Amino acid sequence: MLPLTARSASALKGRVRVPGDKSISHRALMLGCLAVGETRVEGMLEGEDVLATAAAMRAFGARVERTGEGAWTIHGVGVGGLLEPEDVLDMGNSGTSTRLIMGLVASHPITAVFTGDASLRRRPMQRVIDPLGQMGASFVSRSGGRLPLTITGRAPATPITYTLPVASAQVKSAILLAGLNTPGITTVIEKEPTRDHSERMLKGFGADLWTETTPEGTAIHVRGEAELKPGRIVVPGDPSSAAFPVVAAAILPGSDVLVENVGINPTRAGLFTVLKEMGADLAYENEREVGGEPVADIRVRGSALKGIEVPPEIAPSMIDEYPILAVAAAFAEGTTIMRGIGELRVKESDRIAMMAAGLAACGVRVTEEPEGLIVEGTGGAPVPGGATVAAKLDHRIAMSFAVLGQHAKAPVTVDDASPINTSFPGFVALMTGLGAELAVVEEQK
């Protein structure tokens, strides 16, 4: 356990860069593994989740090397060339790695065994097992499709047309990755748009992928037996990580923070849209495109926020940012209503329950619903604070309450900050560099 205490801070000021985008970093490693030749990646996130993906790619036969800070090279084995891992794949806390790599394995004639930490072992994998099973892969798992899990792929696999029952970029990506080594055309239909990093990067690697609008939704097609070409990938800053200094600056009067080089892909930038609707003084500067992804510097100043009803249809573009949005809502004037977010109950923790409990413990008026949260804000005044909040191995819960504590009358402590390293190594140093009051209590031995 690594407790982290947050105390009331004055205005945050400065310019920072957050770590590379986690979703793009995962996919760069995986597609580099499936390309023949050398892929170079710059700006790679070097958090624990991505390092788990790198280790898995080595287990499948790729040569993956770190050549400098954020700089990596991958020498791939080609589509159809994955080797069978000699040992169990320990995916740590990374649900993205696990689900996407299951897709890779599904259309190769190999067997792989997945496990992870206590949090990951609780997360359901059935939503990926179902479509991959239709393609011919077979599975042995704990009840509910939970890890530890064994998958045996089939080659040739069977191409399918699959309509996503729940908006999920992970499920979509797993099917598309399986489709790369499957004869014919594999199709995923999504009723609501989800993050499209896989589609962008697959095209960049030379996959034959196209989309069309249908009465059921957007259909994404990929032609199998693909030959992927290596290349150079520049990873922008992760908008999910940028969310924490952005909200911290928005809730603290007098703050002026510039977060540089942030990915603003429309399928990921929902939080920034919602914050603007709440009245945040937030603007994109120096908008540009890097490696096929839209990027900008985000300037945010202390703002008087107002509660709103968040449209449920925006949820897929900000599903990971609801915990920090709930923190922003705690300081808004009036009520913020967040509904249609039942997906949060099957993340690293039950994020609806965890945020409701933590906010209530810190003196915020909050109502928990089966698929939503309703937060009554203070109108900009500090919250009471004074609580110790359980992170339950969830990095976003830990960082969210570290931000809440910056504008609390009494210190707020997160019981265990160690999960933060899964996605945002250097979080405490970055925030304190802006003026945040954060202190980590080293584990006693």
VOGU-3710 file (C-alpha; in Angstrom, 3 decimals, decimal comma):
1> mlpltarsas> 0,000/0,000/0,000  1,249/3,450/-0,936  -0,982/6,118/0,662  -1,241/9,481/-1,111  -2,471/12,586/0,708  -3,845/15,642/-1,117  -4,193/19,022/0,568  -5,774/22,303/-0,447  -3,663/24,073/-3,052  -3,498/27,580/-4,406
11> alkgrvrvpg> -3,734/28,211/-8,134  -1,989/25,768/-10,475  0,276/27,328/-13,086  2,665/26,080/-15,740  2,945/23,945/-18,842  3,285/20,181/-18,846  3,240/17,145/-21,097  1,384/14,018/-20,056  2,575/10,499/-20,962  1,798/8,984/-24,343
21> dksishralm> -1,666/7,728/-25,195  -2,208/4,302/-23,660  -4,655/3,060/-26,298  -2,338/4,022/-29,167  0,743/2,604/-27,406  -0,929/-0,800/-26,991  -1,961/-0,909/-30,627  1,442/0,208/-31,912  3,080/-2,738/-30,170  0,502/-5,229/-31,405
31> lgclavgetr> 0,435/-4,112/-35,031  4,221/-3,783/-35,042  4,302/-7,433/-33,994  2,115/-8,354/-37,003  4,187/-6,361/-39,527  7,273/-7,767/-41,216  10,268/-5,519/-40,606  11,072/-2,755/-38,132  8,453/-0,431/-36,647  9,700/2,594/-34,706
41> vegmlegedv> 7,561/4,215/-32,026  8,155/7,593/-30,392  6,332/8,896/-27,335  5,368/5,420/-26,104  3,648/5,324/-22,726  5,939/3,360/-20,419  3,348/2,556/-17,757  2,810/-0,929/-16,405  -0,134/-1,724/-18,691  1,846/-1,039/-21,866
51> lataaamraf> 4,894/-2,875/-20,537  2,623/-5,920/-20,087  1,689/-5,677/-23,772  5,378/-5,409/-24,749  6,186/-8,538/-22,731  3,326/-10,418/-24,389  4,522/-9,446/-27,870  7,965/-10,820/-27,017  6,304/-14,050/-25,894  4,687/-14,315/-29,355
61> garvertgeg> 8,086/-14,067/-31,049  8,487/-10,349/-31,822  11,696/-8,514/-30,940  10,648/-5,518/-28,857  13,341/-3,149/-27,613  13,420/0,168/-25,771  15,996/2,458/-27,389  15,453/5,610/-25,327  12,852/7,506/-23,309  9,554/6,712/-25,028
71> awtihgvgvg> 11,436/5,312/-28,045  10,902/1,676/-29,023  11,520/-0,613/-31,977  9,477/-3,691/-32,870  10,632/-6,357/-35,314  7,460/-8,239/-36,147  6,704/-11,813/-37,132  3,985/-11,047/-39,693  0,259/-11,829/-39,777  -0,092/-15,566/-39,186
81> gllepedvld> 3,366/-15,801/-37,643  2,630/-15,636/-33,915  4,485/-18,270/-31,902  2,857/-20,070/-29,008  3,943/-18,536/-25,686  5,977/-20,839/-23,499  4,511/-19,487/-20,282  1,370/-17,868/-18,869  0,861/-14,253/-19,982  0,554/-12,022/-16,914
91> mgnsgtstrl> -1,363/-8,943/-18,099  -1,216/-7,128/-14,761  -4,097/-4,651/-14,626  -4,579/-4,201/-18,371  -8,010/-5,118/-19,703  -7,189/-3,525/-23,073  -4,107/-5,708/-23,555  -5,984/-8,837/-22,594  -9,004/-8,348/-24,830  -7,074/-7,195/-27,894
101> imglvashpi> -4,452/-9,925/-27,624  -7,234/-12,502/-27,338  -8,262/-11,249/-30,779  -4,733/-11,763/-32,111  -4,602/-15,323/-30,811  -8,108/-16,264/-32,014  -7,085/-16,688/-35,668  -3,677/-18,319/-35,050  -3,306/-22,085/-34,410  -1,793/-21,572/-30,952
111> tavftgdasl> -2,842/-21,712/-27,311  -2,257/-18,915/-24,808  -3,075/-18,625/-21,103  -3,907/-15,212/-19,593  -3,892/-14,098/-15,985  -3,613/-10,745/-14,217  -3,887/-8,963/-10,898  -6,875/-9,266/-8,574  -8,708/-6,420/-10,320  -8,230/-7,825/-13,829
121> rrrpmqrvid> -9,268/-11,304/-12,710  -12,627/-9,850/-11,688  -13,305/-8,227/-15,068  -15,654/-10,023/-17,496  -14,232/-11,271/-20,790  -17,416/-12,906/-22,090  -18,151/-9,974/-24,395  -14,945/-10,848/-26,300  -15,282/-14,605/-25,962  -18,667/-14,613/-27,722
131> plgqmgasfv> -17,604/-13,147/-31,105  -14,183/-14,797/-31,106  -15,909/-18,104/-30,378  -18,056/-17,558/-33,461  -14,828/-17,217/-35,447  -13,700/-20,634/-34,209  -11,569/-19,952/-31,142  -12,160/-22,084/-28,049  -11,905/-20,999/-24,422  -11,573/-22,345/-20,903
141> srsggrlplt> -12,165/-19,758/-18,198  -13,598/-19,120/-14,771  -17,296/-18,350/-14,490  -18,407/-15,303/-16,434  -15,418/-15,579/-18,754  -13,033/-14,338/-16,081  -9,291/-14,878/-15,860  -7,297/-17,068/-15,612  -8,349/-17,947/-19,153  -7,022/-20,236/-21,862
151> itgrapatpi> -7,687/-19,533/-25,545  -6,909/-21,831/-28,457  -7,131/-20,141/-31,818  -8,173/-21,633/-35,119  -6,613/-21,190/-38,540  -8,276/-20,678/-40,838  -10,798/-18,844/-38,695  -14,302/-18,038/-39,895  -15,087/-14,451/-40,949  -18,149/-13,012/-39,208
161> tytlpvasaq> -20,420/-9,992/-39,254  -20,929/-8,930/-35,652  -23,096/-6,152/-34,275  -21,749/-4,866/-30,974  -24,425/-5,271/-28,263  -22,601/-2,675/-26,112  -20,396/0,149/-27,376  -16,862/-1,167/-26,864  -13,710/-0,232/-28,742  -11,966/-3,191/-27,126
171> vksaillagl> -14,420/-5,744/-28,493  -14,432/-4,045/-31,907  -10,645/-4,061/-32,014  -10,356/-7,683/-30,903  -12,599/-8,800/-33,774  -10,756/-6,669/-36,341  -7,391/-8,015/-35,162  -8,698/-11,568/-35,445  -9,948/-10,715/-38,918  -6,432/-9,870/-40,137
181> ntpgittvie> -5,528/-13,580/-40,310  -8,987/-14,774/-41,359  -9,821/-15,492/-45,035  -12,484/-13,180/-46,456  -14,034/-10,097/-44,931  -14,707/-9,641/-41,214  -17,237/-6,952/-40,293  -18,061/-5,165/-37,044  -21,170/-2,983/-36,812  -21,327/-0,367/-34,072
191> keptrdhser> -24,525/1,488/-33,250  -22,625/4,206/-31,383  -19,147/5,460/-32,320  -16,269/4,306/-30,128  -12,599/5,273/-30,163  -11,216/4,573/-33,633  -7,474/4,239/-32,993  -7,485/0,665/-34,302  -9,044/1,648/-37,626  -6,670/4,581/-38,113
201> mlkgfgadlw> -3,601/2,538/-37,273  -4,638/-0,521/-39,276  -4,912/1,687/-42,356  -1,526/3,197/-41,536  0,008/-0,289/-41,467  -1,526/-1,065/-44,866  -4,562/-3,173/-43,934  -7,479/-3,185/-46,381  -10,064/-1,612/-44,067  -13,082/0,496/-44,955
211> tettpegtai> -16,306/1,706/-43,362  -19,852/2,301/-44,551  -23,066/3,613/-43,054  -25,842/1,032/-42,739  -29,322/1,097/-41,164  -27,869/-0,837/-38,201  -24,968/1,571/-37,678  -21,422/2,057/-38,929  -19,985/-1,097/-40,483  -16,199/-1,536/-40,315
221> hvrgeaelkp> -14,833/-4,130/-42,743  -11,343/-5,642/-42,825  -10,043/-7,994/-45,498  -8,150/-10,932/-44,069  -4,855/-12,592/-44,902  -3,385/-9,119/-44,653  0,229/-8,109/-45,134  1,088/-5,279/-42,772  3,959/-2,893/-43,489  6,145/-1,501/-40,707
231> grivvpgdps> 6,430/2,219/-40,190  7,037/5,099/-37,759  4,450/5,970/-35,138  4,408/9,133/-33,042  2,183/8,707/-29,985  0,392/11,881/-28,801  -0,262/12,649/-25,146  -3,080/10,650/-23,583  -6,320/12,663/-23,243  -7,369/10,405/-20,364
241> saafpvvaaa> -4,221/11,408/-18,472  -4,524/15,062/-19,497  -7,975/15,055/-17,888  -6,478/15,209/-14,388  -4,386/18,395/-14,641  -7,128/19,928/-16,817  -9,842/19,408/-14,195  -7,506/20,350/-11,349  -6,831/23,691/-13,052  -10,510/24,249/-13,849
251> ilpgsdvlve> -11,650/23,852/-10,224  -8,925/26,010/-8,626  -9,481/29,788/-8,958  -6,607/31,656/-10,581  -5,124/28,605/-12,278  -3,604/28,805/-15,759  -2,234/25,533/-17,150  -1,163/24,503/-20,644  -1,116/20,753/-21,331  0,905/20,257/-24,491
261> nvginptrag> 0,612/17,674/-27,273  -2,692/16,033/-26,277  -4,598/13,738/-28,608  -8,007/15,247/-29,360  -9,438/12,447/-31,483  -13,218/13,131/-31,483  -13,867/9,585/-30,254  -11,787/10,363/-27,135  -12,305/14,060/-26,398  -15,800/13,959/-24,886
271> lftvlkemga> -14,642/15,224/-21,486  -13,242/18,438/-22,944  -16,531/19,045/-24,774  -18,514/18,501/-21,568  -16,233/20,763/-19,528  -16,762/23,567/-22,056  -20,524/23,072/-21,754  -20,144/23,384/-17,984  -18,471/26,764/-18,496  -14,816/25,782/-18,240
281> dlayenerev> -12,322/28,285/-19,651  -10,741/25,655/-21,911  -9,351/26,105/-25,408  -7,403/24,124/-28,002  -4,249/25,826/-29,231  -1,808/24,857/-32,007  -4,153/22,225/-33,493  -2,362/19,850/-35,837  -2,190/16,241/-37,020  0,528/13,851/-35,835
291> ggepvadirv> 0,746/10,314/-37,155  -2,831/10,386/-38,403  -4,233/11,594/-35,061  -5,525/15,124/-34,302  -3,417/16,805/-31,597  -3,551/20,145/-29,756  -2,222/21,990/-26,732  -4,989/22,487/-24,160  -5,092/25,707/-22,142  -7,364/25,735/-19,109
301> rgsalkgiev> -7,906/28,396/-16,483  -9,779/28,397/-13,195  -13,466/28,533/-14,040  -16,937/28,901/-12,544  -18,529/25,592/-13,546  -22,252/24,902/-13,839  -23,971/21,562/-13,476  -25,460/20,010/-16,617  -27,160/16,830/-17,728  -24,488/14,931/-19,627
311> ppeiapsmid> -25,929/13,365/-22,814  -25,699/9,550/-22,520  -24,661/9,283/-26,168  -21,353/11,002/-25,402  -20,338/8,250/-22,970  -18,259/6,148/-25,417  -16,004/9,146/-26,125  -15,225/9,699/-22,432  -16,048/6,473/-20,598  -12,729/6,530/-18,695
321> eypilavaaa> -13,146/10,182/-17,723  -16,383/9,964/-15,718  -14,562/9,640/-12,375  -12,696/12,918/-12,910  -15,844/14,512/-14,387  -17,622/13,640/-11,124  -14,872/15,571/-9,316  -15,463/18,597/-11,555  -19,188/18,266/-10,874  -18,540/18,415/-7,124
331> faegttimrg> -17,420/22,045/-7,553  -20,041/23,149/-10,100  -23,036/25,306/-9,339  -26,121/23,084/-9,233  -26,624/19,471/-10,241  -24,704/17,363/-12,736  -26,510/14,276/-13,999  -24,511/11,434/-15,569  -26,577/8,553/-16,934  -26,089/5,701/-19,378
341> igelrvkesd> -22,739/4,810/-17,820  -23,401/1,280/-16,574  -20,163/0,231/-18,335  -18,296/1,843/-15,420  -19,376/-0,978/-13,142  -17,109/-3,460/-14,987  -13,956/-1,368/-15,234  -10,900/-1,793/-12,977  -13,390/-1,337/-10,152  -17,104/-0,582/-9,949
351> riammaagla> -16,426/3,061/-10,685  -19,992/4,205/-10,093  -20,011/2,731/-6,593  -16,450/3,813/-5,846  -16,999/7,428/-6,878  -20,304/7,624/-5,011  -18,735/6,264/-1,829  -15,641/8,449/-2,056  -17,527/11,639/-2,842  -19,980/11,028/-0,007
361> acgvrvteep> -17,104/10,384/2,405  -15,647/13,766/1,384  -18,927/15,539/2,108  -20,278/15,803/-1,433  -23,977/15,193/-1,994  -24,198/12,342/-4,472  -26,861/9,876/-5,602  -25,897/6,514/-7,046  -28,161/5,000/-9,699  -27,894/1,587/-11,387
371> eglivegtgg> -26,361/3,198/-14,478  -25,604/6,692/-13,334  -24,440/9,298/-10,835  -26,039/12,577/-9,749  -23,693/15,060/-8,076  -24,689/18,252/-6,227  -21,930/20,828/-6,558  -20,636/23,416/-4,101  -20,765/26,323/-6,550  -16,982/26,585/-6,458
381> apvpggatva> -16,456/26,416/-2,702  -14,087/23,783/-1,274  -15,612/20,423/-0,364  -15,279/19,281/3,274  -12,796/16,468/2,507  -11,145/14,783/5,484  -11,668/11,212/4,286  -9,510/8,252/3,357  -10,736/6,820/0,066  -10,180/3,229/-1,079
391> akldhriams> -8,712/3,021/-4,595  -9,417/-0,729/-5,003  -6,511/-1,126/-7,491  -8,071/1,515/-9,770  -5,647/4,152/-11,079  -8,385/6,560/-12,182  -10,139/6,473/-8,813  -6,816/7,198/-7,096  -5,975/10,165/-9,359  -9,509/11,564/-9,226
401> favlgqhaka> -9,485/11,884/-5,449  -5,954/13,274/-5,527  -7,431/16,082/-7,640  -10,485/16,481/-5,373  -8,192/17,007/-2,402  -6,649/20,076/-4,057  -9,827/22,017/-3,248  -10,903/20,485/0,068  -11,046/22,023/3,541  -9,391/18,963/5,123
411> pvtvddaspi> -6,822/16,625/3,527  -8,044/13,740/1,384  -6,035/10,503/1,438  -6,081/7,740/-1,167  -5,249/4,473/0,572  -3,059/3,128/-2,240  -1,525/5,207/-5,028  0,547/2,385/-6,520  -2,011/1,591/-9,286  -1,375/5,066/-10,778
421> ntsfpgfval> 1,770/3,675/-12,419  -0,345/1,482/-14,692  -1,211/4,520/-16,830  0,452/7,689/-15,509  3,966/7,229/-14,151  5,126/10,609/-12,887  1,616/11,812/-11,993  2,590/13,099/-8,549  5,702/14,896/-9,839  3,779/16,493/-12,712
431> mtglgaelav> 0,973/17,722/-10,468  3,261/19,041/-7,724  5,292/20,819/-10,409  2,147/22,806/-11,222  1,645/23,659/-7,556  -0,533/20,787/-6,342  -0,187/19,695/-2,713  0,422/15,935/-2,905  2,506/13,733/-0,641  3,182/10,013/-0,951
441> veeqk> 3,836/8,016/2,220  6,368/5,354/1,343  5,428/1,821/2,314  6,714/0,779/5,693  8,769/-2,422/5,800
//
